[in-house]
Amino acid sequence: MRFIAALPWNFAIIVALILLEQTKMPIDGIAEKALFILYLFVLILGFINSSTITTHNFTWLIIHSVLAVAVISGFVSYLYWGTATGVDFIYWIGLGIVLINAIISPINSFKSALRDYQAHDSE
């Protein structure tokens, strides 16, 4: 469980989308289904990881969230202005999942830490 919590799962989406773009792989039914499964997997793991938090993990979560938003913003900018095809729908969904995870996970972990602190303080 510790290994799962240590990984920045948002970067799995980013790496998958960059590899998809660099290999010029056509986005057909199988690739779309695999990406949607990856999106769902990352979203669920993001919420699970943010609910079990320590001070060290919270710091890394904030750093990973900021870096993920910066990298995905640069990548979508590259797709929008640097390619002839533009941004496909599947890329927009990936961007949305990364943004949702980067915004909600720190909020969820902060609420979890406050709840744990209040439970520990009342003892």
N, CA, C and O atoms as a GROMACS GRO file, in nm:
protein
  492
    1MET      N    1   0.083  -0.121   0.000
    1MET     CA    2   0.000   0.000   0.000
    1MET      C    3   0.086   0.125   0.000
    1MET      O    4   0.049   0.227  -0.059
    2ARG      N    5   0.200   0.119   0.065
    2ARG     CA    6   0.287   0.234   0.073
    2ARG      C    7   0.341   0.271  -0.066
    2ARG      O    8   0.357   0.389  -0.098
    3PHE      N    9   0.368   0.169  -0.149
    3PHE     CA   10   0.417   0.191  -0.285
    3PHE      C   11   0.312   0.262  -0.369
    3PHE      O   12   0.344   0.352  -0.447
    4ILE      N   13   0.188   0.223  -0.353
    4ILE     CA   14   0.079   0.285  -0.429
    4ILE      C   15   0.063   0.431  -0.389
    4ILE      O   16   0.039   0.516  -0.474
    5ALA      N   17   0.075   0.460  -0.262
    5ALA     CA   18   0.059   0.597  -0.214
    5ALA      C   19   0.176   0.686  -0.253
    5ALA      O   20   0.161   0.808  -0.259
    6ALA      N   21   0.291   0.629  -0.279
    6ALA     CA   22   0.410   0.708  -0.309
    6ALA      C   23   0.414   0.757  -0.454
    6ALA      O   24   0.484   0.853  -0.484
    7LEU      N   25   0.341   0.692  -0.542
    7LEU     CA   26   0.349   0.728  -0.683
    7LEU      C   27   0.256   0.844  -0.718
    7LEU      O   28   0.143   0.850  -0.670
    8PRO      N   29   0.304   0.938  -0.800
    8PRO     CA   30   0.216   1.044  -0.848
    8PRO      C   31   0.135   0.994  -0.968
    8PRO      O   32   0.183   0.998  -1.081
    9TRP      N   33   0.015   0.948  -0.944
    9TRP     CA   34  -0.064   0.880  -1.045
    9TRP      C   35  -0.109   0.970  -1.158
    9TRP      O   36  -0.139   0.921  -1.267
   10ASN      N   37  -0.115   1.101  -1.136
   10ASN     CA   38  -0.151   1.192  -1.245
   10ASN      C   39  -0.053   1.182  -1.360
   10ASN      O   40  -0.090   1.201  -1.476
   11PHE      N   41   0.073   1.152  -1.328
   11PHE     CA   42   0.174   1.145  -1.433
   11PHE      C   43   0.157   1.021  -1.521
   11PHE      O   44   0.212   1.017  -1.631
   12ALA      N   45   0.083   0.922  -1.475
   12ALA     CA   46   0.053   0.806  -1.561
   12ALA      C   47  -0.034   0.851  -1.679
   12ALA      O   48  -0.014   0.805  -1.791
   13ILE      N   49  -0.128   0.940  -1.653
   13ILE     CA   50  -0.211   0.993  -1.760
   13ILE      C   51  -0.127   1.079  -1.854
   13ILE      O   52  -0.137   1.068  -1.976
   14ILE      N   53  -0.044   1.164  -1.796
   14ILE     CA   54   0.038   1.254  -1.878
   14ILE      C   55   0.132   1.174  -1.967
   14ILE      O   56   0.144   1.204  -2.086
   15VAL      N   57   0.200   1.075  -1.911
   15VAL     CA   58   0.292   0.993  -1.990
   15VAL      C   59   0.217   0.917  -2.099
   15VAL      O   60   0.265   0.908  -2.212
   16ALA      N   61   0.102   0.863  -2.067
   16ALA     CA   62   0.022   0.790  -2.167
   16ALA      C   63  -0.019   0.882  -2.282
   16ALA      O   64  -0.012   0.842  -2.398
   17LEU      N   65  -0.061   1.003  -2.251
   17LEU     CA   66  -0.103   1.095  -2.356
   17LEU      C   67   0.015   1.142  -2.440
   17LEU      O   68   0.002   1.157  -2.562
   18ILE      N   69   0.129   1.167  -2.377
   18ILE     CA   70   0.248   1.208  -2.452
   18ILE      C   71   0.295   1.094  -2.542
   18ILE      O   72   0.330   1.118  -2.658
   19LEU      N   73   0.296   0.972  -2.491
   19LEU     CA   74   0.334   0.858  -2.574
   19LEU      C   75   0.237   0.838  -2.690
   19LEU      O   76   0.277   0.805  -2.801
   20LEU      N   77   0.111   0.857  -2.663
   20LEU     CA   78   0.010   0.844  -2.768
   20LEU      C   79   0.033   0.948  -2.878
   20LEU      O   80   0.018   0.916  -2.996
   21GLU      N   81   0.068   1.068  -2.840
   21GLU     CA   82   0.093   1.174  -2.938
   21GLU      C   83   0.225   1.150  -3.013
   21GLU      O   84   0.230   1.166  -3.135
   22GLN      N   85   0.330   1.111  -2.942
   22GLN     CA   86   0.460   1.094  -3.006
   22GLN      C   87   0.465   0.975  -3.101
   22GLN      O   88   0.536   0.979  -3.202
   23THR      N   89   0.392   0.869  -3.071
   23THR     CA   90   0.390   0.752  -3.159
   23THR      C   91   0.290   0.767  -3.273
   23THR      O   92   0.285   0.682  -3.363
   24LYS      N   93   0.211   0.873  -3.270
   24LYS     CA   94   0.108   0.897  -3.371
   24LYS      C   95   0.012   0.779  -3.384
   24LYS      O   96  -0.038   0.749  -3.493
   25MET      N   97  -0.012   0.714  -3.271
   25MET     CA   98  -0.104   0.601  -3.267
   25MET      C   99  -0.246   0.649  -3.290
   25MET      O  100  -0.290   0.746  -3.227
   26PRO      N  101  -0.318   0.584  -3.379
   26PRO     CA  102  -0.458   0.626  -3.400
   26PRO      C  103  -0.542   0.594  -3.276
   26PRO      O  104  -0.526   0.490  -3.212
   27ILE      N  105  -0.631   0.685  -3.246
   27ILE     CA  106  -0.717   0.667  -3.129
   27ILE      C  107  -0.842   0.596  -3.177
   27ILE      O  108  -0.938   0.658  -3.224
   28ASP      N  109  -0.840   0.464  -3.164
   28ASP     CA  110  -0.955   0.383  -3.205
   28ASP      C  111  -1.023   0.328  -3.081
   28ASP      O  112  -0.998   0.376  -2.971
   29GLY      N  113  -1.108   0.231  -3.098
   29GLY     CA  114  -1.187   0.178  -2.987
   29GLY      C  115  -1.104   0.121  -2.873
   29GLY      O  116  -1.134   0.147  -2.757
   30ILE      N  117  -1.002   0.043  -2.906
   30ILE     CA  118  -0.921  -0.020  -2.800
   30ILE      C  119  -0.841   0.084  -2.724
   30ILE      O  120  -0.835   0.080  -2.601
   31ALA      N  121  -0.779   0.178  -2.794
   31ALA     CA  122  -0.700   0.282  -2.728
   31ALA      C  123  -0.789   0.370  -2.641
   31ALA      O  124  -0.750   0.407  -2.530
   32GLU      N  125  -0.907   0.404  -2.690
   32GLU     CA  126  -0.999   0.485  -2.611
   32GLU      C  127  -1.043   0.414  -2.484
   32GLU      O  128  -1.045   0.474  -2.377
   33LYS      N  129  -1.078   0.287  -2.497
   33LYS     CA  130  -1.120   0.211  -2.378
   33LYS      C  131  -1.007   0.198  -2.278
   33LYS      O  132  -1.030   0.210  -2.157
   34ALA      N  133  -0.885   0.175  -2.325
   34ALA     CA  134  -0.770   0.164  -2.235
   34ALA      C  135  -0.744   0.297  -2.164
   34ALA      O  136  -0.713   0.298  -2.045
   35LEU      N  137  -0.757   0.408  -2.236
   35LEU     CA  138  -0.738   0.538  -2.173
   35LEU      C  139  -0.847   0.569  -2.071
   35LEU      O  140  -0.818   0.624  -1.965
   36PHE      N  141  -0.971   0.535  -2.101
   36PHE     CA  142  -1.078   0.558  -2.005
   36PHE      C  143  -1.059   0.474  -1.879
   36PHE      O  144  -1.087   0.520  -1.768
   37ILE      N  145  -1.012   0.351  -1.894
   37ILE     CA  146  -0.982   0.267  -1.778
   37ILE      C  147  -0.868   0.328  -1.697
   37ILE      O  148  -0.874   0.331  -1.574
   38LEU      N  149  -0.765   0.378  -1.766
   38LEU     CA  150  -0.654   0.445  -1.697
   38LEU      C  151  -0.704   0.569  -1.625
   38LEU      O  152  -0.666   0.593  -1.511
   39TYR      N  153  -0.788   0.650  -1.690
   39TYR     CA  154  -0.843   0.770  -1.627
   39TYR      C  155  -0.920   0.736  -1.500
   39TYR      O  156  -0.902   0.801  -1.397
   40LEU      N  157  -1.005   0.635  -1.507
   40LEU     CA  158  -1.084   0.595  -1.391
   40LEU      C  159  -0.994   0.542  -1.280
   40LEU      O  160  -1.014   0.575  -1.163
   41PHE      N  161  -0.896   0.460  -1.316
   41PHE     CA  162  -0.802   0.403  -1.221
   41PHE      C  163  -0.725   0.514  -1.148
   41PHE      O  164  -0.711   0.509  -1.026
   42VAL      N  165  -0.676   0.612  -1.223
   42VAL     CA  166  -0.599   0.722  -1.163
   42VAL      C  167  -0.688   0.808  -1.074
   42VAL      O  168  -0.645   0.850  -0.966
   43LEU      N  169  -0.810   0.833  -1.116
   43LEU     CA  170  -0.901   0.914  -1.034
   43LEU      C  171  -0.932   0.845  -0.902
   43LEU      O  172  -0.930   0.909  -0.797
   44ILE      N  173  -0.960   0.716  -0.906
   44ILE     CA  174  -0.989   0.641  -0.784
   44ILE      C  175  -0.867   0.636  -0.693
   44ILE      O  176  -0.879   0.659  -0.573
   45LEU      N  177  -0.749   0.606  -0.750
   45LEU     CA  178  -0.628   0.601  -0.668
   45LEU      C  179  -0.592   0.738  -0.610
   45LEU      O  180  -0.538   0.746  -0.500
   46GLY      N  181  -0.622   0.843  -0.683
   46GLY     CA  182  -0.597   0.978  -0.631
   46GLY      C  183  -0.680   1.006  -0.507
   46GLY      O  184  -0.630   1.064  -0.411
   47PHE      N  185  -0.806   0.965  -0.508
   47PHE     CA  186  -0.891   0.985  -0.391
   47PHE      C  187  -0.849   0.894  -0.276
   47PHE      O  188  -0.854   0.936  -0.160
   48ILE      N  189  -0.810   0.772  -0.306
   48ILE     CA  190  -0.764   0.681  -0.200
   48ILE      C  191  -0.637   0.734  -0.136
   48ILE      O  192  -0.624   0.734  -0.013
   49ASN      N  193  -0.543   0.778  -0.219
   49ASN     CA  194  -0.416   0.829  -0.165
   49ASN      C  195  -0.436   0.955  -0.083
   49ASN      O  196  -0.365   0.976   0.016
   50SER      N  197  -0.529   1.039  -0.121
   50SER     CA  198  -0.547   1.164  -0.048
   50SER      C  199  -0.622   1.145   0.083
   50SER      O  200  -0.624   1.236   0.166
   51SER      N  201  -0.684   1.031   0.102
   51SER     CA  202  -0.757   1.011   0.227
   51SER      C  203  -0.668   0.955   0.338
   51SER      O  204  -0.702   0.968   0.456
   52THR      N  205  -0.556   0.895   0.304
   52THR     CA  206  -0.459   0.848   0.404
   52THR      C  207  -0.334   0.934   0.388
   52THR      O  208  -0.255   0.913   0.296
   53ILE      N  209  -0.319   1.029   0.477
   53ILE     CA  210  -0.217   1.132   0.454
   53ILE      C  211  -0.134   1.155   0.580
   53ILE      O  212  -0.183   1.146   0.692
   54THR      N  213  -0.008   1.184   0.557
   54THR     CA  214   0.082   1.232   0.662
   54THR      C  215   0.135   1.367   0.617
   54THR      O  216   0.108   1.411   0.505
   55THR      N  217   0.210   1.433   0.703
   55THR     CA  218   0.265   1.564   0.667
   55THR      C  219   0.358   1.553   0.547
   55THR      O  220   0.354   1.636   0.457
   56HIS      N  221   0.442   1.451   0.546
   56HIS     CA  222   0.535   1.430   0.436
   56HIS      C  223   0.459   1.402   0.306
   56HIS      O  224   0.491   1.458   0.202
   57ASN      N  225   0.360   1.316   0.313
   57ASN     CA  226   0.281   1.284   0.194
   57ASN      C  227   0.201   1.404   0.145
   57ASN      O  228   0.184   1.421   0.025
   58PHE      N  229   0.153   1.487   0.237
   58PHE     CA  230   0.078   1.605   0.196
   58PHE      C  231   0.167   1.701   0.117
   58PHE      O  232   0.123   1.758   0.017
   59THR      N  233   0.290   1.718   0.160
   59THR     CA  234   0.384   1.805   0.088
   59THR      C  235   0.409   1.751  -0.052
   59THR      O  236   0.407   1.827  -0.149
   60TRP      N  237   0.433   1.621  -0.062
   60TRP     CA  238   0.456   1.562  -0.194
   60TRP      C  239   0.331   1.569  -0.281
   60TRP      O  240   0.341   1.587  -0.402
   61LEU      N  241   0.215   1.555  -0.221
   61LEU     CA  242   0.090   1.564  -0.296
   61LEU      C  243   0.072   1.703  -0.357
   61LEU      O  244   0.031   1.715  -0.472
   62ILE      N  245   0.103   1.806  -0.281
   62ILE     CA  246   0.093   1.943  -0.333
   62ILE      C  247   0.194   1.964  -0.446
   62ILE      O  248   0.159   2.022  -0.549
   63ILE      N  249   0.317   1.917  -0.428
   63ILE     CA  250   0.420   1.933  -0.532
   63ILE      C  251   0.380   1.858  -0.658
   63ILE      O  252   0.391   1.912  -0.768
   64HIS      N  253   0.333   1.735  -0.644
   64HIS     CA  254   0.291   1.657  -0.760
   64HIS      C  255   0.172   1.722  -0.830
   64HIS      O  256   0.165   1.722  -0.953
   65SER      N  257   0.080   1.778  -0.755
   65SER     CA  258  -0.036   1.842  -0.815
   65SER      C  259   0.005   1.964  -0.898
   65SER      O  260  -0.043   1.982  -1.010
   66VAL      N  261   0.091   2.046  -0.843
   66VAL     CA  262   0.135   2.166  -0.915
   66VAL      C  263   0.214   2.128  -1.040
   66VAL      O  264   0.193   2.185  -1.147
   67LEU      N  265   0.304   2.031  -1.027
   67LEU     CA  266   0.382   1.986  -1.143
   67LEU      C  267   0.293   1.923  -1.250
   67LEU      O  268   0.313   1.947  -1.369
   68ALA      N  269   0.196   1.844  -1.208
   68ALA     CA  270   0.106   1.780  -1.305
   68ALA      C  271   0.025   1.884  -1.382
   68ALA      O  272   0.008   1.871  -1.503
   69VAL      N  273  -0.024   1.986  -1.314
   69VAL     CA  274  -0.101   2.090  -1.382
   69VAL      C  275  -0.010   2.168  -1.478
   69VAL      O  276  -0.052   2.202  -1.589
   70ALA      N  277   0.113   2.196  -1.438
   70ALA     CA  278   0.206   2.268  -1.526
   70ALA      C  279   0.240   2.186  -1.650
   70ALA      O  280   0.240   2.239  -1.761
   71VAL      N  281   0.269   2.058  -1.631
   71VAL     CA  282   0.308   1.974  -1.744
   71VAL      C  283   0.190   1.952  -1.839
   71VAL      O  284   0.206   1.962  -1.961
   72ILE      N  285   0.073   1.923  -1.786
   72ILE     CA  286  -0.042   1.898  -1.873
   72ILE      C  287  -0.085   2.026  -1.944
   72ILE      O  288  -0.133   2.020  -2.057
   73SER      N  289  -0.068   2.141  -1.881
   73SER     CA  290  -0.101   2.267  -1.948
   73SER      C  291  -0.005   2.293  -2.064
   73SER      O  292  -0.048   2.336  -2.172
   74GLY      N  293   0.123   2.267  -2.042
   74GLY     CA  294   0.220   2.281  -2.151
   74GLY      C  295   0.193   2.184  -2.264
   74GLY      O  296   0.206   2.220  -2.381
   75PHE      N  297   0.156   2.062  -2.231
   75PHE     CA  298   0.128   1.961  -2.332
   75PHE      C  299   0.005   1.996  -2.414
   75PHE      O  300   0.005   1.982  -2.536
   76VAL      N  301  -0.100   2.041  -2.349
   76VAL     CA  302  -0.221   2.079  -2.422
   76VAL      C  303  -0.194   2.204  -2.506
   76VAL      O  304  -0.248   2.216  -2.616
   77SER      N  305  -0.112   2.295  -2.456
   77SER     CA  306  -0.075   2.410  -2.538
   77SER      C  307   0.002   2.368  -2.662
   77SER      O  308  -0.021   2.420  -2.771
   78TYR      N  309   0.092   2.272  -2.645
   78TYR     CA  310   0.165   2.218  -2.760
   78TYR      C  311   0.068   2.153  -2.860
   78TYR      O  312   0.081   2.174  -2.980
   79LEU      N  313  -0.026   2.076  -2.810
   79LEU     CA  314  -0.123   2.011  -2.900
   79LEU      C  315  -0.209   2.115  -2.973
   79LEU      O  316  -0.238   2.099  -3.091
   80TYR      N  317  -0.247   2.218  -2.903
   80TYR     CA  318  -0.338   2.318  -2.960
   80TYR      C  319  -0.268   2.403  -3.066
   80TYR      O  320  -0.323   2.425  -3.174
   81TRP      N  321  -0.147   2.451  -3.034
   81TRP     CA  322  -0.079   2.542  -3.125
   81TRP      C  323   0.034   2.476  -3.206
   81TRP      O  324   0.074   2.530  -3.309
   82GLY      N  325   0.084   2.363  -3.162
   82GLY     CA  326   0.200   2.304  -3.227
   82GLY      C  327   0.172   2.191  -3.324
   82GLY      O  328   0.263   2.147  -3.394
   83THR      N  329   0.050   2.142  -3.328
   83THR     CA  330   0.018   2.032  -3.418
   83THR      C  331  -0.094   2.074  -3.512
   83THR      O  332  -0.170   2.167  -3.485
   84ALA      N  333  -0.101   2.003  -3.622
   84ALA     CA  334  -0.205   2.034  -3.721
   84ALA      C  335  -0.340   1.977  -3.681
   84ALA      O  336  -0.444   2.029  -3.721
   85THR      N  337  -0.338   1.871  -3.602
   85THR     CA  338  -0.464   1.805  -3.565
   85THR      C  339  -0.536   1.872  -3.450
   85THR      O  340  -0.658   1.861  -3.440
   86GLY      N  341  -0.464   1.941  -3.365
   86GLY     CA  342  -0.527   2.005  -3.250
   86GLY      C  343  -0.546   1.907  -3.135
   86GLY      O  344  -0.478   1.805  -3.128
   87VAL      N  345  -0.638   1.939  -3.047
   87VAL     CA  346  -0.661   1.859  -2.928
   87VAL      C  347  -0.785   1.773  -2.948
   87VAL      O  348  -0.894   1.825  -2.973
   88ASP      N  349  -0.767   1.642  -2.939
   88ASP     CA  350  -0.880   1.550  -2.951
   88ASP      C  351  -0.959   1.548  -2.821
   88ASP      O  352  -0.913   1.594  -2.716
   89PHE      N  353  -1.079   1.494  -2.830
   89PHE     CA  354  -1.168   1.484  -2.714
   89PHE      C  355  -1.105   1.402  -2.602
   89PHE      O  356  -1.120   1.435  -2.484
   90ILE      N  357  -1.035   1.295  -2.638
   90ILE     CA  358  -0.974   1.208  -2.536
   90ILE      C  359  -0.866   1.282  -2.457
   90ILE      O  360  -0.846   1.254  -2.338
   91TYR      N  361  -0.797   1.376  -2.522
   91TYR     CA  362  -0.698   1.457  -2.452
   91TYR      C  363  -0.765   1.555  -2.355
   91TYR      O  364  -0.714   1.579  -2.246
   92TRP      N  365  -0.879   1.610  -2.395
   92TRP     CA  366  -0.951   1.701  -2.306
   92TRP      C  367  -1.001   1.628  -2.181
   92TRP      O  368  -0.999   1.683  -2.071
   93ILE      N  369  -1.046   1.505  -2.200
   93ILE     CA  370  -1.090   1.428  -2.084
   93ILE      C  371  -0.972   1.402  -1.991
   93ILE      O  372  -0.985   1.413  -1.869
   94GLY      N  373  -0.856   1.367  -2.047
   94GLY     CA  374  -0.735   1.347  -1.966
   94GLY      C  375  -0.696   1.473  -1.891
   94GLY      O  376  -0.660   1.467  -1.774
   95LEU      N  377  -0.703   1.587  -1.959
   95LEU     CA  378  -0.675   1.715  -1.893
   95LEU      C  379  -0.772   1.738  -1.778
   95LEU      O  380  -0.732   1.781  -1.670
   96GLY      N  381  -0.898   1.710  -1.802
   96GLY     CA  382  -0.998   1.729  -1.695
   96GLY      C  383  -0.972   1.639  -1.576
   96GLY      O  384  -0.985   1.683  -1.462
   97ILE      N  385  -0.937   1.513  -1.600
   97ILE     CA  386  -0.909   1.421  -1.490
   97ILE      C  387  -0.788   1.467  -1.410
   97ILE      O  388  -0.790   1.464  -1.287
   98VAL      N  389  -0.682   1.510  -1.480
   98VAL     CA  390  -0.563   1.560  -1.409
   98VAL      C  391  -0.597   1.683  -1.326
   98VAL      O  392  -0.554   1.694  -1.212
   99LEU      N  393  -0.674   1.775  -1.383
   99LEU     CA  394  -0.711   1.896  -1.309
   99LEU      C  395  -0.801   1.864  -1.190
   99LEU      O  396  -0.782   1.918  -1.081
  100ILE      N  397  -0.899   1.776  -1.210
  100ILE     CA  398  -0.986   1.737  -1.099
  100ILE      C  399  -0.905   1.673  -0.988
  100ILE      O  400  -0.923   1.705  -0.870
  101ASN      N  401  -0.817   1.582  -1.026
  101ASN     CA  402  -0.736   1.513  -0.926
  101ASN      C  403  -0.640   1.610  -0.856
  101ASN      O  404  -0.617   1.598  -0.736
  102ALA      N  405  -0.584   1.705  -0.931
  102ALA     CA  406  -0.490   1.800  -0.872
  102ALA      C  407  -0.559   1.900  -0.779
  102ALA      O  408  -0.496   1.953  -0.688
  103ILE      N  409  -0.686   1.926  -0.802
  103ILE     CA  410  -0.759   2.021  -0.717
  103ILE      C  411  -0.824   1.950  -0.598
  103ILE      O  412  -0.813   1.996  -0.485
  104ILE      N  413  -0.891   1.839  -0.624
  104ILE     CA  414  -0.968   1.773  -0.520
  104ILE      C  415  -0.880   1.696  -0.422
  104ILE      O  416  -0.910   1.693  -0.303
  105SER      N  417  -0.772   1.635  -0.468
  105SER     CA  418  -0.690   1.553  -0.379
  105SER      C  419  -0.628   1.633  -0.264
  105SER      O  420  -0.634   1.587  -0.150
  106PRO      N  421  -0.567   1.752  -0.288
  106PRO     CA  422  -0.517   1.829  -0.173
  106PRO      C  423  -0.627   1.873  -0.078
  106PRO      O  424  -0.607   1.877   0.043
  107ILE      N  425  -0.744   1.907  -0.132
  107ILE     CA  426  -0.856   1.947  -0.046
  107ILE      C  427  -0.900   1.828   0.039
  107ILE      O  428  -0.923   1.842   0.160
  108ASN      N  429  -0.913   1.712  -0.024
  108ASN     CA  430  -0.953   1.591   0.048
  108ASN      C  431  -0.850   1.553   0.154
  108ASN      O  432  -0.887   1.516   0.266
  109SER      N  433  -0.723   1.563   0.122
  109SER     CA  434  -0.620   1.527   0.220
  109SER      C  435  -0.615   1.627   0.335
  109SER      O  436  -0.589   1.589   0.449
  110PHE      N  437  -0.639   1.754   0.306
  110PHE     CA  438  -0.641   1.853   0.413
  110PHE      C  439  -0.758   1.828   0.507
  110PHE      O  440  -0.743   1.837   0.628
  111LYS      N  441  -0.876   1.798   0.450
  111LYS     CA  442  -0.992   1.766   0.535
  111LYS      C  443  -0.966   1.639   0.616
  111LYS      O  444  -1.005   1.632   0.733
  112SER      N  445  -0.902   1.541   0.556
  112SER     CA  446  -0.870   1.418   0.627
  112SER      C  447  -0.772   1.445   0.741
  112SER      O  448  -0.786   1.390   0.851
  113ALA      N  449  -0.672   1.529   0.714
  113ALA     CA  450  -0.574   1.562   0.819
  113ALA      C  451  -0.640   1.639   0.933
  113ALA      O  452  -0.608   1.615   1.050
  114LEU      N  453  -0.732   1.730   0.901
  114LEU     CA  454  -0.804   1.802   1.007
  114LEU      C  455  -0.890   1.709   1.090
  114LEU      O  456  -0.895   1.723   1.212
  115ARG      N  457  -0.957   1.614   1.024
  115ARG     CA  458  -1.040   1.519   1.096
  115ARG      C  459  -0.954   1.432   1.187
  115ARG      O  460  -0.991   1.406   1.302
  116ASP      N  461  -0.838   1.387   1.138
  116ASP     CA  462  -0.748   1.306   1.221
  116ASP      C  463  -0.693   1.388   1.337
  116ASP      O  464  -0.679   1.336   1.448
  117TYR      N  465  -0.662   1.515   1.313
  117TYR     CA  466  -0.611   1.601   1.419
  117TYR      C  467  -0.717   1.625   1.525
  117TYR      O  468  -0.687   1.623   1.645
  118GLN      N  469  -0.840   1.647   1.483
  118GLN     CA  470  -0.947   1.668   1.580
  118GLN      C  471  -0.974   1.543   1.660
  118GLN      O  472  -1.002   1.550   1.780
  119ALA      N  473  -0.967   1.427   1.596
  119ALA     CA  474  -0.989   1.301   1.667
  119ALA      C  475  -0.876   1.277   1.766
  119ALA      O  476  -0.899   1.229   1.877
  120HIS      N  477  -0.756   1.310   1.728
  120HIS     CA  478  -0.641   1.291   1.816
  120HIS      C  479  -0.644   1.394   1.929
  120HIS      O  480  -0.605   1.363   2.042
  121ASP      N  481  -0.689   1.516   1.900
  121ASP     CA  482  -0.693   1.622   2.000
  121ASP      C  483  -0.800   1.598   2.105
  121ASP      O  484  -0.784   1.638   2.220
  122SER      N  485  -0.909   1.533   2.068
  122SER     CA  486  -1.017   1.511   2.163
  122SER      C  487  -0.989   1.396   2.259
  122SER      O  488  -1.061   1.379   2.358
  123GLU      N  489  -0.886   1.318   2.231
  123GLU     CA  490  -0.854   1.204   2.320
  123GLU      C  491  -0.792   1.248   2.448
  123GLU      O  492  -0.760   1.164   2.532
   0.00000   0.00000   0.00000
